[in-house]
Amino acid sequence: MTIKAAERRSTLPTPPPRISPRVLRDAVMAGALGVVLMWALQVEPSARLDALFATGAHLSGLLAGYGILVMLLLMARVPAIEHGVGADRLAQWHTHGGRHVLGLCLGHALLALCGYAAHTGADLFDATAELLGYGGIAAATAGTVLLITVGAASARAVRRRVRHETWRAVHLLTYLGAALAFAHQPAGPDIAGSVLAVWVWAMLHATVGILLLWYRAVVPVRQALRHGLRVVAVHREGPDVISVVMRGTGLDELHAEAGQFFRWRFLQRRLWHTALPFSLSAPVRDDTLRVTVKTIGDHTRRMRRLRPGTRVLSTGPFGAMTAHRRTRRKVLLLAGGVGITPMRALFEALPGDPGDLTLLYRAGDATQLVLRSELEEIARARGAALHYLLGPSDAAFDPLAPQALRHLVPGLTEHDVYLCGPPGMSEAAIAALLRAGVPESRIHSECFTFV
């Protein structure tokens, strides 16, 4: 990093603690290795079939229990993790990791059943009936069924067909499933056989439980009482696009940065029960927050009828696509559609001299450009470059092709790139940037598909 870059970053506000993706990934893997070590220290080698099944059941059960804790931690909304890793990446890890955890749960159940059947000489049906007679095993089985139900509801093919509220309600069963599974774990030989193992396992569960309760329940209520956020105005920005302006007290305490988002709950009929993730479309100033929303769904359409004075509950800020990811003097902001909202805030707030910032805004035609007058005013005031890339996505000329990007942005490979847009556009833009020579480590994006 150059001296000028270091000086520029020193002008930014002191960032909150952040845990990087690599640190979190290494910590999770270290924990998994610790679980395997705990199992290995207690295993008694044997060539008997029932012992082999039991050994596999113990290991898969311990890893499944640990995996459930990790999945809950990823979604606990711990600020240091959210700001360092990014909400979309955490959601993707949670989605992919959940499949492995379900596999471990099913593997544990099957291995335990086969081991019991081999040990007693019973067939699988009788062994199943006998095992379910134990309270702890029955609870664990119920918990596994609940986790499978959540996993099935989270499959993309299913999730696209159910209402968001229904999916959220089903997802809450995860907590009950995890609690039922924990009720079975302390009685297992790998935990109950060691006082230290019981203590460590209980502490892990208590820590994750406290983090979940604090950041998903206590903090939102405390923020609502402290800041008293209310709707001030709703402005029409273009076809099917509105901005909602909100004001509260002491909003500087939130340390919200350009590029971040909140989850908003508007306490108005038919809206209060859903928390919606929207990015800030302008930096926080004068205790005022603003979001700009495309009204394409039931809930966003209802936001057009928000009345001034409506109470707002917000949780956040979330997201890692902020100025603190910047590593180069020059920055390219690349937006598509309503993805301009966090880019507009960054366009105004990112430190830089004239010529340091370039904004490329992709849209189907000029009528789809959002916040155009604001963008042009910022560009004039800051001496920044602003280009509109207009035209249908299936046109013969692709303005996001590598050669087109290199032409529009001289020295592209020496830029940091911030990107936000629809999933298809984002994937195509990332592929083009990589082909144009921009290192993957300098492409910063977040996708709300998973949030």
Wavefront OBJ file of the C-alpha trace (Angstrom):
o trace
v 0.000 0.000 0.000
v 1.330 3.467 -0.872
v 1.887 6.216 1.689
v -0.982 8.214 0.187
v -3.275 5.206 0.467
v -2.280 4.747 4.097
v -2.940 8.442 4.782
v -6.329 8.206 3.058
v -7.338 5.182 5.111
v -6.228 6.945 8.285
v -8.938 9.552 7.662
v -11.640 6.912 7.938
v -13.417 6.437 11.279
v -11.970 3.777 13.539
v -13.523 0.540 12.291
v -15.338 -1.830 14.634
v -13.625 -5.181 15.268
v -13.719 -7.417 12.198
v -13.081 -11.142 11.821
v -11.831 -11.937 8.337
v -13.202 -14.875 6.317
v -9.881 -16.709 6.594
v -9.688 -16.314 10.376
v -13.262 -17.510 10.815
v -12.748 -20.442 8.444
v -9.519 -21.445 10.236
v -11.231 -21.186 13.630
v -14.108 -23.409 12.495
v -11.681 -25.998 11.100
v -9.607 -25.899 14.295
v -12.757 -26.552 16.303
v -13.632 -29.509 14.087
v -10.144 -30.941 14.565
v -10.574 -30.482 18.315
v -13.794 -32.501 18.169
v -12.051 -35.263 16.234
v -9.206 -35.258 18.788
v -11.695 -35.521 21.662
v -13.245 -38.533 19.924
v -9.857 -40.131 19.163
v -8.684 -39.916 22.783
v -11.662 -41.944 23.926
v -12.089 -44.452 21.115
v -11.392 -48.091 21.897
v -10.180 -49.920 18.761
v -12.141 -53.057 17.950
v -12.759 -55.170 14.845
v -16.275 -56.186 15.930
v -18.993 -55.037 13.547
v -21.121 -53.426 16.251
v -18.080 -51.560 17.615
v -17.182 -50.259 14.161
v -20.720 -48.955 13.649
v -20.707 -47.404 17.134
v -17.342 -45.706 16.547
v -18.597 -44.150 13.318
v -21.826 -43.092 15.037
v -19.917 -41.375 17.839
v -17.688 -39.399 15.478
v -20.488 -38.358 13.126
v -22.672 -37.400 16.094
v -20.000 -35.189 17.640
v -19.294 -33.490 14.322
v -23.025 -33.018 13.681
v -23.482 -31.377 17.081
v -20.508 -29.114 16.469
v -21.750 -28.318 12.963
v -25.155 -27.234 14.296
v -23.393 -24.793 16.634
v -21.362 -23.371 13.748
v -24.480 -22.914 11.601
v -26.212 -21.058 14.432
v -23.148 -18.875 15.030
v -22.985 -17.868 11.357
v -26.536 -16.518 11.575
v -26.228 -14.946 15.046
v -25.520 -11.511 13.472
v -22.409 -10.940 15.566
v -21.100 -7.555 14.303
v -17.418 -8.557 14.173
v -18.312 -11.531 11.967
v -20.917 -9.719 9.840
v -18.614 -6.741 9.151
v -15.567 -8.869 8.428
v -17.040 -11.706 6.380
v -20.155 -10.154 4.850
v -23.765 -11.184 5.263
v -24.079 -12.801 1.838
v -20.980 -14.974 2.306
v -22.156 -16.009 5.765
v -25.542 -16.969 4.339
v -23.892 -19.013 1.584
v -21.662 -20.778 4.121
v -24.729 -21.434 6.257
v -26.609 -22.877 3.275
v -23.806 -25.124 2.072
v -22.695 -26.103 5.579
v -26.246 -26.988 6.541
v -26.301 -29.722 3.901
v -23.167 -31.299 5.372
v -24.595 -31.080 8.889
v -27.799 -32.808 7.777
v -25.684 -35.517 6.158
v -23.794 -36.012 9.422
v -27.055 -36.166 11.396
v -28.493 -38.810 9.083
v -25.199 -40.699 9.033
v -25.081 -40.671 12.818
v -28.633 -41.998 13.101
v -28.059 -44.763 10.550
v -24.719 -45.867 12.042
v -26.152 -45.860 15.568
v -29.134 -47.925 14.428
v -26.958 -50.458 12.605
v -24.591 -50.669 15.573
v -27.445 -51.323 17.998
v -28.969 -53.921 15.692
v -25.624 -55.690 15.288
v -25.038 -55.640 19.054
v -28.466 -56.984 20.043
v -29.121 -59.217 17.041
v -32.432 -57.475 16.386
v -33.620 -56.508 12.932
v -33.656 -52.825 11.974
v -37.374 -52.347 12.633
v -37.213 -53.818 16.144
v -33.977 -51.945 16.841
v -35.629 -48.679 15.798
v -38.609 -49.279 18.102
v -36.320 -50.137 21.031
v -34.085 -47.102 20.529
v -37.039 -44.719 20.351
v -38.038 -45.980 23.782
v -35.135 -43.982 25.236
v -36.175 -40.392 25.936
v -32.916 -38.786 24.828
v -32.839 -40.700 21.555
v -36.488 -39.918 20.849
v -35.758 -36.214 21.414
v -32.741 -36.356 19.128
v -34.803 -38.098 16.446
v -37.470 -35.407 16.649
v -34.762 -32.758 16.423
v -33.287 -34.423 13.339
v -36.717 -34.519 11.674
v -37.142 -30.796 12.354
v -33.700 -30.016 10.891
v -34.519 -32.070 7.792
v -37.786 -30.138 7.440
v -35.880 -26.844 7.594
v -33.337 -28.118 5.088
v -36.061 -29.198 2.672
v -37.797 -25.817 2.962
v -34.479 -24.076 2.236
v -33.861 -25.914 -1.026
v -33.982 -23.409 -3.878
v -36.725 -25.255 -5.741
v -38.939 -25.137 -2.636
v -37.969 -21.688 -1.392
v -38.957 -20.075 -4.689
v -42.487 -21.447 -4.249
v -43.178 -20.457 -0.634
v -43.783 -17.048 0.870
v -40.825 -15.450 2.618
v -42.735 -15.307 5.902
v -43.514 -19.031 5.677
v -39.873 -19.840 5.024
v -38.803 -17.687 7.982
v -41.330 -19.383 10.276
v -40.183 -22.848 9.248
v -36.562 -21.777 9.709
v -37.266 -20.982 13.362
v -37.657 -24.724 13.889
v -33.855 -24.872 13.684
v -33.627 -23.619 17.253
v -36.012 -26.263 18.542
v -34.228 -28.965 16.555
v -30.848 -27.892 17.954
v -32.230 -27.847 21.507
v -33.663 -31.359 21.157
v -30.370 -32.612 19.736
v -28.441 -31.085 22.642
v -30.702 -32.853 25.133
v -29.352 -36.147 23.755
v -25.663 -35.233 23.491
v -24.512 -35.026 27.151
v -25.705 -38.624 27.671
v -23.468 -39.920 24.870
v -20.326 -41.805 25.869
v -17.966 -39.330 24.185
v -19.347 -36.453 26.267
v -20.516 -38.101 29.481
v -17.261 -40.050 29.810
v -15.219 -36.926 30.605
v -15.956 -34.059 32.989
v -13.839 -31.773 30.813
v -15.786 -32.774 27.689
v -19.111 -32.086 29.425
v -17.865 -28.666 30.559
v -16.476 -27.682 27.137
v -19.590 -28.889 25.289
v -21.908 -27.045 27.664
v -19.840 -23.844 27.412
v -19.876 -23.946 23.606
v -23.648 -24.266 23.541
v -24.120 -21.593 26.206
v -21.851 -19.151 24.337
v -23.669 -19.577 21.019
v -27.034 -19.381 22.782
v -26.100 -16.113 24.513
v -24.814 -14.597 21.245
v -28.043 -15.531 19.480
v -30.221 -14.091 22.245
v -28.163 -10.917 22.546
v -27.739 -9.953 18.900
v -31.036 -11.223 17.512
v -33.318 -10.155 20.366
v -31.792 -7.786 22.927
v -29.803 -5.512 20.593
v -32.711 -4.810 18.170
v -35.017 -3.905 21.053
v -32.351 -1.730 22.648
v -31.715 0.061 19.318
v -35.426 0.684 18.847
v -35.783 2.212 22.310
v -32.572 4.215 22.043
v -32.913 5.721 18.556
v -36.691 6.098 18.111
v -36.519 5.768 14.345
v -39.533 7.023 12.368
v -40.421 7.584 8.731
v -40.076 11.244 7.696
v -40.965 11.088 4.001
v -41.412 8.767 1.005
v -40.157 10.080 -2.353
v -40.814 8.668 -5.805
v -37.485 8.283 -7.614
v -38.685 6.703 -10.853
v -40.870 3.909 -12.224
v -41.437 1.480 -9.355
v -38.644 3.036 -7.244
v -39.075 4.964 -3.998
v -36.813 6.402 -1.312
v -37.816 6.194 2.344
v -36.278 8.825 4.617
v -36.129 8.057 8.352
v -34.966 10.101 11.314
v -34.015 9.167 14.854
v -31.693 10.234 17.657
v -28.075 9.314 18.272
v -27.712 7.474 14.957
v -23.961 8.166 14.886
v -23.690 5.517 17.634
v -24.615 2.881 15.043
v -21.307 3.522 13.185
v -23.097 2.786 9.908
v -20.842 3.037 6.851
v -21.583 3.630 3.188
v -22.068 0.267 1.485
v -23.783 -1.359 4.465
v -27.402 -2.382 4.937
v -29.924 -2.762 7.729
v -32.879 -5.070 8.197
v -35.930 -2.829 8.451
v -39.252 -3.570 10.078
v -41.891 -0.882 9.403
v -44.565 -0.972 12.103
v -47.504 -0.524 9.794
v -50.325 -2.911 8.934
v -49.224 -5.807 6.678
v -45.559 -4.784 6.978
v -44.643 -5.060 10.659
v -44.083 -8.824 10.660
v -41.327 -8.857 8.014
v -37.738 -7.591 8.308
v -36.532 -6.395 4.897
v -32.821 -5.965 4.003
v -32.085 -2.662 2.238
v -28.808 -0.787 1.771
v -28.343 2.822 2.760
v -28.578 4.947 -0.381
v -26.862 7.934 1.241
v -24.376 8.399 4.081
v -25.834 8.932 7.548
v -26.087 12.621 8.409
v -28.168 14.785 10.743
v -29.619 11.652 12.382
v -31.236 10.742 9.053
v -31.162 7.427 7.196
v -32.375 6.780 3.656
v -33.072 3.633 1.668
v -34.060 3.425 -1.984
v -36.224 0.476 -2.958
v -37.587 -1.077 -6.146
v -41.237 -1.896 -5.470
v -41.515 -5.273 -7.178
v -42.960 -7.462 -4.416
v -45.946 -7.365 -2.069
v -44.018 -5.843 0.817
v -42.037 -3.303 -1.178
v -45.214 -2.152 -2.944
v -46.822 -1.563 0.444
v -43.888 0.663 1.359
v -45.226 3.250 -1.106
v -48.047 3.823 1.366
v -45.828 4.379 4.400
v -47.021 7.382 6.378
v -44.761 9.963 8.037
v -44.433 9.125 11.703
v -44.490 5.351 11.155
v -42.235 3.683 13.739
v -39.309 1.703 12.332
v -37.360 -1.105 13.992
v -33.931 -1.631 12.476
v -31.119 -4.081 13.086
v -27.642 -3.502 11.800
v -25.577 -2.244 10.222
v -24.508 -5.354 8.323
v -22.256 -5.979 5.368
v -18.545 -5.830 4.610
v -18.613 -3.878 1.335
v -17.214 -0.705 2.908
v -14.276 1.668 2.485
v -12.208 -0.528 4.796
v -11.862 -3.139 2.053
v -10.119 -0.622 -0.163
v -6.481 -1.341 -1.031
v -5.826 0.955 -4.034
v -5.981 4.684 -4.693
v -8.307 4.306 -7.666
v -11.753 2.731 -7.269
v -14.326 1.530 -9.787
v -17.944 1.375 -8.608
v -20.046 -0.895 -10.813
v -23.821 -0.948 -10.338
v -26.761 -2.575 -12.070
v -30.400 -1.583 -11.631
v -31.382 -0.741 -8.071
v -27.942 -2.019 -7.017
v -26.979 1.629 -7.418
v -28.164 2.302 -3.843
v -25.011 1.253 -1.916
v -22.853 2.488 -4.813
v -24.411 5.960 -4.584
v -23.514 6.128 -0.877
v -19.954 4.947 -1.584
v -19.659 7.385 -4.518
v -20.187 10.237 -2.085
v -18.372 8.891 0.975
v -15.218 7.153 -0.324
v -12.170 9.363 0.278
v -10.355 10.325 -2.907
v -8.945 13.059 -5.079
v -10.382 14.123 -8.458
v -9.907 11.283 -10.916
v -9.740 8.554 -8.257
v -13.359 7.379 -8.547
v -15.262 5.977 -11.508
v -18.901 4.866 -11.449
v -20.358 2.643 -14.184
v -24.150 2.323 -14.007
v -25.779 -0.464 -16.070
v -29.469 -0.133 -16.969
v -31.854 -1.139 -19.734
v -32.576 2.465 -20.757
v -32.439 6.008 -19.383
v -35.851 5.723 -17.676
v -34.439 2.994 -15.403
v -31.646 5.173 -14.019
v -32.229 5.858 -10.320
v -30.908 8.881 -8.375
v -29.444 10.251 -11.613
v -29.368 13.918 -10.617
v -27.642 13.082 -7.330
v -25.013 10.972 -9.070
v -24.250 13.724 -11.571
v -23.995 16.339 -8.822
v -21.571 14.130 -6.856
v -19.503 13.485 -9.984
v -19.186 17.235 -10.684
v -18.349 18.105 -7.089
v -15.708 15.388 -6.719
v -14.219 15.385 -10.196
v -15.235 11.741 -10.558
v -16.064 9.848 -13.760
v -19.660 8.721 -14.335
v -20.746 6.525 -17.251
v -24.201 5.120 -18.006
v -24.147 1.737 -19.760
v -27.566 1.548 -21.403
v -29.145 -1.146 -23.514
v -30.915 -4.510 -23.241
v -28.988 -7.400 -21.722
v -29.326 -9.448 -24.910
v -27.888 -6.758 -27.203
v -25.049 -7.665 -29.575
v -22.660 -5.253 -27.831
v -21.901 -6.057 -24.200
v -20.770 -2.919 -22.314
v -19.458 -5.164 -19.527
v -17.152 -7.159 -21.804
v -13.478 -7.103 -20.716
v -12.343 -4.919 -23.621
v -15.199 -2.464 -23.038
v -14.342 -2.163 -19.346
v -10.659 -1.591 -20.120
v -11.614 1.142 -22.592
v -13.926 2.925 -20.151
v -11.589 2.587 -17.160
v -7.918 3.174 -18.035
v -5.652 1.270 -15.677
v -8.503 -1.018 -14.684
v -6.194 -3.666 -13.228
v -4.922 -1.150 -10.654
v -8.422 -0.418 -9.333
v -10.413 -1.783 -6.442
v -13.867 -2.712 -7.736
v -17.092 -2.448 -5.722
v -20.006 -4.247 -7.367
v -23.726 -4.501 -6.702
v -26.491 -5.595 -9.057
v -28.873 -8.417 -9.979
v -27.315 -11.907 -9.616
v -26.988 -12.528 -13.371
v -25.401 -9.153 -14.037
v -23.058 -9.517 -11.046
v -21.852 -12.953 -12.125
v -21.210 -11.727 -15.676
v -19.420 -8.609 -14.430
v -17.174 -10.577 -12.074
v -16.248 -12.985 -14.867
v -15.453 -10.049 -17.179
v -13.372 -8.286 -14.533
v -11.342 -11.422 -13.905
v -10.732 -11.854 -17.647
v -9.717 -8.203 -17.823
v -6.998 -8.880 -15.253
v -8.513 -7.565 -12.006
v -7.431 -9.833 -9.118
v -10.321 -11.555 -7.373
v -9.138 -10.161 -4.022
v -9.898 -6.633 -5.259
v -13.477 -7.336 -6.379
v -15.834 -6.512 -3.517
v -19.506 -7.455 -3.824
v -22.494 -8.614 -1.849
v -25.553 -10.431 -3.138
v -28.870 -10.112 -1.275
v -30.197 -13.324 -2.817
v -28.925 -15.202 0.245
v -29.550 -12.588 2.924
l 1 2 3 4 5 6 7 8 9 10 11 12 13 14 15 16 17 18 19 20 21 22 23 24 25 26 27 28 29 30 31 32 33 34 35 36 37 38 39 40 41 42 43 44 45 46 47 48 49 50 51 52 53 54 55 56 57 58 59 60 61 62 63 64 65 66 67 68 69 70 71 72 73 74 75 76 77 78 79 80 81 82 83 84 85 86 87 88 89 90 91 92 93 94 95 96 97 98 99 100 101 102 103 104 105 106 107 108 109 110 111 112 113 114 115 116 117 118 119 120 121 122 123 124 125 126 127 128 129 130 131 132 133 134 135 136 137 138 139 140 141 142 143 144 145 146 147 148 149 150 151 152 153 154 155 156 157 158 159 160 161 162 163 164 165 166 167 168 169 170 171 172 173 174 175 176 177 178 179 180 181 182 183 184 185 186 187 188 189 190 191 192 193 194 195 196 197 198 199 200 201 202 203 204 205 206 207 208 209 210 211 212 213 214 215 216 217 218 219 220 221 222 223 224 225 226 227 228 229 230 231 232 233 234 235 236 237 238 239 240 241 242 243 244 245 246 247 248 249 250 251 252 253 254 255 256 257 258 259 260 261 262 263 264 265 266 267 268 269 270 271 272 273 274 275 276 277 278 279 280 281 282 283 284 285 286 287 288 289 290 291 292 293 294 295 296 297 298 299 300 301 302 303 304 305 306 307 308 309 310 311 312 313 314 315 316 317 318 319 320 321 322 323 324 325 326 327 328 329 330 331 332 333 334 335 336 337 338 339 340 341 342 343 344 345 346 347 348 349 350 351 352 353 354 355 356 357 358 359 360 361 362 363 364 365 366 367 368 369 370 371 372 373 374 375 376 377 378 379 380 381 382 383 384 385 386 387 388 389 390 391 392 393 394 395 396 397 398 399 400 401 402 403 404 405 406 407 408 409 410 411 412 413 414 415 416 417 418 419 420 421 422 423 424 425 426 427 428 429 430 431 432 433 434 435 436 437 438 439 440 441 442 443 444 445 446 447 448 449 450 451
